[in-house]
């Protein structure tokens, strides 16, 4: 027992307490918004005054906090080795999606086992993919071309599997993080922009010439032409933000949850804005930006390139998802189905965010080297 308290004291002494408390605050904020915004959904779906979604969210939050604490405790070299194993396991589950996956609204993105609840493999894969790519891209300079080639070999099958689901939003997110990591690792700018141009052309081809992605083209057209009649969810989300004004309608007074399916996941910012106002949404965005800034400050103090890349990847994926989610909600971007880290309802998203948070806490500890 004394050893446990000694280890806990060392952990508490070395972690960045501001980052840790910010993570806990964001998770608790998500739990609060789940309480006030999903009780109405439970009442409608289950025909009872129920807190079904809230208690389910609470269970995932407890699992998430336990997960991030365990990850933040581990030795960093041991954590990297274990992460490679978890990457291979989660990659295997992603391969299984086309064969045993569950189809929801035309997309097959989830797996459900008898002994395990439904989950989305790509959400679990993302944090371990960042570690795997960072390990490859931090190889010695004499392996300059080899490491970029290996990273491409890793990213291509994952992208193809996501495209087949189809999930273009997660595909673009994964490719964006990969581009960020290879850019930071010091790739020649000529090669970088060539890769970027090639990916842009490929994505454009998929959207406009492959029938499977007709829904993406429809979303883009509805985004550019609001009179097309195919942007019901986006319109209701933006209407909710406008109707909430600066200070909101009040707790439980919002109507977006009853009008838009899965509003508590894909449109949680609109739900918050309608009930609590734009002021609260602006404050949340500022918290994310401060969170990102504090991590960048820590990165400047780290000497090991692998750890730098891991932190850049983990912090960037959180910030990028936040910007995409908010952009979709305020109609600056077409609909993508992107959840908001920490705040959106959904077990896979919460656990993924917890793993990323645990990695951030671990690699921002005072004793890094």
C-alpha positions as CSV (number, residue, x, y, z in Angstrom):
1,X,0.0,0.0,0.0
2,X,2.8,2.4,0.8
3,X,4.4,1.7,-2.6
4,X,1.1,2.6,-4.3
5,X,0.9,5.9,-2.5
6,X,4.6,6.6,-3.3
7,X,3.9,5.9,-7.0
8,X,0.8,8.0,-6.9
9,X,2.7,10.9,-5.3
10,X,5.4,10.6,-8.0
11,X,2.7,10.6,-10.7
12,X,0.9,13.6,-9.2
13,X,4.1,15.5,-8.8
14,X,5.2,15.0,-12.4
15,X,2.0,15.4,-14.5
16,X,0.9,18.7,-15.8
17,X,-1.9,19.5,-13.5
18,X,-3.4,22.2,-15.7
19,X,-3.7,19.8,-18.6
20,X,-5.1,17.1,-16.3
21,X,-7.7,19.3,-14.7
22,X,-8.7,20.7,-18.1
23,X,-9.3,17.1,-19.4
24,X,-11.4,16.3,-16.3
25,X,-13.3,19.5,-16.6
26,X,-14.2,18.8,-20.3
27,X,-15.3,15.3,-19.5
28,X,-17.5,16.5,-16.7
29,X,-18.9,19.2,-18.9
30,X,-19.8,16.6,-21.5
31,X,-21.5,14.6,-18.7
32,X,-23.5,17.6,-17.6
33,X,-24.6,18.4,-21.1
34,X,-25.6,14.7,-21.5
35,X,-27.8,15.0,-18.4
36,X,-29.6,18.1,-19.5
37,X,-29.9,17.3,-23.2
38,X,-30.6,13.6,-23.5
39,X,-33.2,13.0,-20.8
40,X,-35.8,14.2,-23.4
41,X,-34.6,11.7,-25.9
42,X,-34.8,8.9,-23.4
43,X,-38.4,10.0,-22.6
44,X,-39.4,9.9,-26.2
45,X,-37.7,6.7,-27.2
46,X,-38.3,4.7,-24.0
47,X,-41.7,6.3,-23.3
48,X,-40.7,7.1,-19.7
49,X,-39.0,9.8,-17.6
50,X,-35.6,8.1,-17.9
51,X,-32.0,9.1,-17.6
52,X,-31.0,6.1,-19.7
53,X,-28.5,8.0,-21.9
54,X,-27.1,9.9,-19.0
55,X,-26.3,6.8,-17.0
56,X,-24.8,5.1,-20.1
57,X,-22.7,8.2,-20.6
58,X,-21.6,8.2,-17.0
59,X,-20.4,4.6,-17.2
60,X,-18.3,5.4,-20.3
61,X,-16.9,8.5,-18.4
62,X,-15.9,6.3,-15.5
63,X,-14.2,3.8,-17.9
64,X,-12.6,6.7,-19.8
65,X,-11.1,8.3,-16.6
66,X,-9.8,5.0,-15.4
67,X,-8.3,4.4,-18.9
68,X,-6.5,7.7,-19.1
69,X,-5.1,7.3,-15.5
70,X,-3.7,3.9,-16.3
71,X,-2.1,5.1,-19.6
72,X,-0.6,8.2,-17.9
73,X,0.9,6.0,-15.2
74,X,2.8,3.7,-17.6
75,X,6.5,3.9,-18.4
76,X,6.8,5.7,-21.7
77,X,8.9,3.1,-23.6
78,X,6.6,0.3,-22.3
79,X,3.6,2.3,-23.4
80,X,4.9,2.7,-26.9
81,X,5.6,-1.1,-27.2
82,X,2.1,-1.9,-25.9
83,X,0.6,0.6,-28.3
84,X,2.0,-1.2,-31.3
85,X,0.3,-4.4,-30.1
86,X,-3.0,-2.5,-29.6
87,X,-2.6,-0.9,-33.0
88,X,-2.4,-4.4,-34.6
89,X,-5.4,-5.6,-32.7
90,X,-7.6,-2.6,-33.5
91,X,-6.4,-2.7,-37.2
92,X,-7.6,-6.3,-37.2
93,X,-11.0,-5.3,-36.0
94,X,-11.2,-2.6,-38.7
95,X,-10.5,-5.4,-41.3
96,X,-13.4,-7.4,-39.8
97,X,-15.9,-4.5,-40.3
98,X,-16.8,-5.3,-43.9
99,X,-17.5,-9.0,-42.9
100,X,-19.2,-8.9,-39.5
101,X,-19.9,-5.1,-39.1
102,X,-23.3,-3.7,-38.2
103,X,-24.9,-1.5,-40.9
104,X,-26.5,1.7,-39.6
105,X,-28.1,4.2,-42.0
106,X,-26.3,2.8,-45.0
107,X,-22.8,2.7,-43.4
108,X,-21.1,-0.3,-42.0
109,X,-18.8,1.1,-39.3
110,X,-19.5,-0.7,-36.1
111,X,-18.7,-4.2,-34.6
112,X,-20.7,-5.9,-31.9
113,X,-19.6,-9.0,-30.0
114,X,-21.7,-11.1,-27.6
115,X,-19.3,-10.2,-24.8
116,X,-18.7,-6.6,-25.8
117,X,-21.0,-3.7,-26.6
118,X,-21.1,-2.1,-30.1
119,X,-18.0,0.0,-30.9
120,X,-16.4,1.8,-33.8
121,X,-12.9,0.3,-34.5
122,X,-11.5,3.4,-36.1
123,X,-12.1,5.4,-32.9
124,X,-9.9,2.9,-31.0
125,X,-7.4,2.7,-33.8
126,X,-6.7,6.5,-34.1
127,X,-4.5,7.0,-30.9
128,X,-2.5,3.9,-31.5
129,X,-2.0,4.8,-35.2
130,X,-0.5,8.2,-34.1
131,X,2.0,6.3,-31.9
132,X,2.8,3.8,-34.7
133,X,3.3,6.6,-37.3
134,X,5.3,8.7,-34.9
135,X,7.6,5.7,-34.2
136,X,8.2,5.2,-37.9
137,X,8.7,8.9,-38.7
138,X,11.2,9.3,-35.9
139,X,13.6,6.8,-37.5
140,X,17.2,8.0,-38.2
141,X,17.7,10.3,-41.1
142,X,19.6,7.7,-43.0
143,X,16.2,6.0,-43.4
144,X,14.6,9.2,-44.7
145,X,12.8,7.7,-47.7
146,X,12.2,4.4,-46.1
147,X,10.2,5.9,-43.1
148,X,7.9,7.9,-45.4
149,X,7.4,4.8,-47.6
150,X,6.5,2.7,-44.5
151,X,4.1,5.4,-43.3
152,X,2.3,5.3,-46.7
153,X,2.1,1.5,-46.6
154,X,0.4,1.9,-43.2
155,X,-2.0,4.7,-44.1
156,X,-3.2,3.3,-47.5
157,X,-5.0,0.1,-46.2
158,X,-6.6,2.0,-43.3
159,X,-7.9,4.7,-45.7
160,X,-9.2,2.0,-48.1
161,X,-11.0,0.2,-45.3
162,X,-12.6,3.5,-44.2
163,X,-13.6,4.4,-47.7
164,X,-15.3,1.0,-48.1
165,X,-17.6,1.6,-45.1
166,X,-18.1,4.4,-46.4
167,X,-16.7,6.9,-43.9
168,X,-15.1,9.8,-45.8
169,X,-15.0,12.1,-42.7
170,X,-12.8,9.7,-40.7
171,X,-10.7,9.0,-43.9
172,X,-10.0,12.7,-44.3
173,X,-9.2,13.1,-40.6
174,X,-6.7,10.2,-40.6
175,X,-5.0,11.5,-43.8
176,X,-4.9,15.0,-42.3
177,X,-3.1,13.8,-39.1
178,X,-0.7,11.8,-41.3
179,X,0.1,14.9,-43.4
180,X,0.6,16.9,-40.2
181,X,3.0,14.3,-38.8
182,X,5.1,13.9,-42.0
183,X,5.2,17.7,-42.4
184,X,6.5,18.2,-38.8
185,X,9.0,15.3,-39.2
186,X,10.8,17.4,-41.8
187,X,9.7,16.1,-45.2
188,X,10.9,18.0,-48.3
189,X,8.2,20.5,-49.1
190,X,8.1,19.5,-52.8
191,X,7.2,15.9,-51.8
192,X,4.7,17.2,-49.2
193,X,2.7,19.3,-51.6
194,X,2.9,16.6,-54.3
195,X,1.3,14.2,-51.8
196,X,-1.3,16.8,-50.8
197,X,-2.2,17.5,-54.4
198,X,-2.5,13.8,-55.2
199,X,-4.7,13.1,-52.2
200,X,-6.9,16.1,-53.1
201,X,-7.4,14.8,-56.6
202,X,-8.2,11.3,-55.4
203,X,-10.8,12.5,-52.9
204,X,-12.4,14.7,-55.6
205,X,-12.5,11.7,-57.9
206,X,-14.2,9.6,-55.3
207,X,-16.8,12.2,-54.4
208,X,-17.8,13.1,-58.0
209,X,-17.3,9.9,-59.9
210,X,-17.8,6.9,-57.6
211,X,-21.5,6.0,-57.0
212,X,-20.8,4.8,-53.4
213,X,-20.0,8.4,-52.4
214,X,-23.0,10.0,-54.0
215,X,-24.2,11.0,-50.5
216,X,-21.0,13.1,-50.1
217,X,-21.7,14.9,-53.4
218,X,-25.3,15.5,-52.2
219,X,-24.0,17.0,-49.0
220,X,-21.6,19.3,-50.8
221,X,-24.3,20.5,-53.2
222,X,-26.7,21.1,-50.4
223,X,-23.9,23.0,-48.5
224,X,-23.2,25.2,-51.5
225,X,-26.9,25.6,-52.5
226,X,-29.2,25.9,-49.5
227,X,-32.2,25.7,-51.8
228,X,-31.5,22.2,-52.9
229,X,-33.6,20.8,-50.0
230,X,-31.1,18.2,-48.9
231,X,-29.7,20.0,-45.8
232,X,-32.5,19.5,-43.2
233,X,-30.1,18.6,-40.3
234,X,-27.7,21.5,-41.0
235,X,-30.6,24.0,-41.3
236,X,-32.1,22.9,-38.0
237,X,-28.7,23.0,-36.3
238,X,-28.0,26.5,-37.5
239,X,-31.6,27.6,-36.6
240,X,-31.0,26.2,-33.1
241,X,-27.9,28.4,-32.7
242,X,-29.7,31.5,-33.9
243,X,-32.7,30.9,-31.7
244,X,-30.5,30.4,-28.6
245,X,-28.9,33.8,-29.1
246,X,-26.1,34.9,-26.7
247,X,-27.5,33.5,-23.5
248,X,-29.7,30.5,-24.6
249,X,-33.3,29.5,-24.0
250,X,-32.5,27.8,-20.7
251,X,-31.9,24.2,-19.5
252,X,-34.3,21.7,-21.2
253,X,-35.9,24.4,-23.4
254,X,-34.1,23.4,-26.6
255,X,-35.9,21.5,-29.3
256,X,-33.0,20.4,-31.6
257,X,-32.7,17.0,-29.9
258,X,-36.3,16.1,-30.8
259,X,-36.0,17.3,-34.4
260,X,-32.6,16.0,-35.5
261,X,-31.5,12.3,-35.0
262,X,-28.2,11.9,-33.1
263,X,-28.1,15.6,-32.3
264,X,-26.3,14.8,-29.0
265,X,-23.4,13.4,-31.0
266,X,-23.0,15.1,-34.3
267,X,-24.6,18.4,-33.3
268,X,-23.9,18.7,-29.6
269,X,-22.5,22.3,-30.1
270,X,-25.8,23.4,-31.6
271,X,-27.7,21.7,-28.7
272,X,-25.5,23.5,-26.2
273,X,-25.8,26.8,-28.0
274,X,-29.6,26.6,-28.2
275,X,-30.0,26.0,-24.4
276,X,-27.0,27.9,-23.0
277,X,-26.1,30.5,-25.7
278,X,-23.2,31.4,-27.9
279,X,-21.3,32.8,-25.0
280,X,-20.9,29.3,-23.5
281,X,-19.9,27.9,-26.9
282,X,-17.3,30.6,-27.4
283,X,-16.0,29.8,-23.9
284,X,-15.7,26.1,-24.7
285,X,-13.8,26.8,-27.9
286,X,-11.4,29.0,-25.9
287,X,-10.8,26.1,-23.5
288,X,-9.9,23.8,-26.4
289,X,-7.4,26.5,-27.7
290,X,-5.8,27.0,-24.3
291,X,-5.6,23.2,-23.9
292,X,-3.8,22.9,-27.3
293,X,-1.5,25.9,-26.5
294,X,-0.4,24.3,-23.1
295,X,0.5,21.1,-24.9
296,X,2.5,23.0,-27.5
297,X,4.4,24.7,-24.7
298,X,5.4,21.2,-23.3
299,X,6.4,20.0,-26.8
300,X,9.1,22.7,-26.9
301,X,10.7,21.2,-23.8
302,X,10.9,17.6,-25.1
303,X,14.1,16.3,-26.7
304,X,12.9,13.0,-28.0
305,X,11.4,13.3,-31.5
306,X,9.1,10.3,-31.2
307,X,7.5,11.9,-28.1
308,X,7.2,15.2,-29.8
309,X,5.4,13.7,-32.8
310,X,3.0,11.7,-30.5
311,X,2.0,14.9,-28.7
312,X,1.6,16.8,-31.9
313,X,-0.6,14.1,-33.4
314,X,-2.7,13.6,-30.3
315,X,-3.3,17.4,-29.6
316,X,-3.9,18.1,-33.3
317,X,-6.5,15.4,-33.7
318,X,-8.5,16.9,-30.8
319,X,-8.2,20.4,-32.2
320,X,-9.0,19.4,-35.7
321,X,-12.1,17.4,-34.7
322,X,-13.3,20.4,-32.6
323,X,-12.9,22.8,-35.6
324,X,-14.6,20.4,-38.0
325,X,-17.5,19.7,-35.6
326,X,-18.0,23.4,-34.9
327,X,-17.6,24.3,-38.6
328,X,-20.4,21.8,-39.5
329,X,-22.7,23.2,-36.8
330,X,-22.3,26.8,-38.0
331,X,-22.4,25.7,-41.6
332,X,-18.9,26.7,-42.5
333,X,-18.3,23.1,-43.5
334,X,-20.5,20.4,-45.1
335,X,-21.9,17.7,-42.8
336,X,-19.3,15.1,-41.8
337,X,-20.7,13.3,-38.8
338,X,-17.7,14.3,-36.7
339,X,-18.1,14.0,-33.0
340,X,-16.8,16.6,-30.5
341,X,-14.0,15.2,-28.3
342,X,-14.9,15.1,-24.6
343,X,-18.4,16.5,-25.1
344,X,-20.3,14.3,-27.6
345,X,-22.3,11.3,-26.5
346,X,-20.9,7.9,-27.7
347,X,-18.9,5.2,-26.1
348,X,-16.3,4.7,-28.9
349,X,-15.6,8.4,-29.1
350,X,-15.3,8.8,-25.4
351,X,-12.9,5.9,-25.0
352,X,-10.8,7.2,-28.0
353,X,-10.6,10.6,-26.4
354,X,-9.6,9.0,-23.1
355,X,-6.7,7.1,-24.7
356,X,-5.5,10.3,-26.4
357,X,-5.8,12.2,-23.1
358,X,-3.8,9.5,-21.3
359,X,-1.1,9.7,-23.9
360,X,-1.0,13.5,-23.6
361,X,-0.7,13.3,-19.8
362,X,2.0,10.7,-20.0
363,X,4.2,12.5,-22.6
364,X,3.8,15.9,-20.9
365,X,5.0,14.6,-17.6
366,X,7.9,16.5,-16.0
367,X,10.3,13.5,-16.2
368,X,10.2,12.8,-19.9
369,X,13.8,11.9,-20.6
